[in-house]
Amino acid sequence: MGTRDRVASHRDRMRKAGYRLVQTWVPDVRTPGFVDEARRQAILVAEADRRGEDQDFIEAISAPWDE
């Protein structure tokens, strides 16, 4: 049994078990500029508590989890 047949068989078994295949594209951490962009976004997240307007809005329109 070749690789293609094994993969097809595995996918068939998974589908029969109630699963479905989902593929996701994720950032390639090896690309040039990834580290700089990750750092930029991390700084924005770290500074978010100093920019309370966005969080205040989210909290104003959000329902508590226990409701």
N, C-alpha and C positions, 0 to 999 in steps of 0.2 A: 504494500500500500504506500503510495507516494505521499509527499507532504500535503499536496492539494487535497487529496482524498481524506487524509487524517483531519485536516482543518474543517473540511465540509462535514465530516462525520461528527466532530466535536460541536460545531455550530448547530447541527440538527438536534443533537442530544440536549443542548442547552435550550433551544427553542421549545422542544417537547417538555422540558422541565419548567417552562413558564418564563424564561428569560428572553431578552432581546438585546441585540448588539447595538452599542452606542459608541461612536468614535468621537473623540474630542481633540481639537487642535489646542496645543498649549505653547507658550513662548519657548523659544529655543534659547536656553541660558548660555549657549556657546557663541551667540552672534555678537558682533561688535556693537557696542552701545547698550547692551542689555544691563550691565552693571550700573552704568550711569542713569539709565531710566529707572531701574529699581531703586536706586538711591534717591532720585528725585521724588518718586512716589512715596517712599518711606518717610522722607522729610515732611511731605505734605500731610501724611497721616499723623506724624508726631506733633505737628503744629496745629492739628485740627482742634485741640482743646482750647487753643487761644482764639480760635475763630468760632465762637459759640453760636452765631446766628443760624448756621445750617442745622446744628444739632438741636437748637431750641425749636426750630420749625418741625423737625422730624418728631421730637417728643410731643409737640402740641397736636399733631395729627395722628399719633399712634395710640392704639388701645393697649392697656396693660395685658401681659401674657395670661393672667389668670381669668380674664373675662371671656 
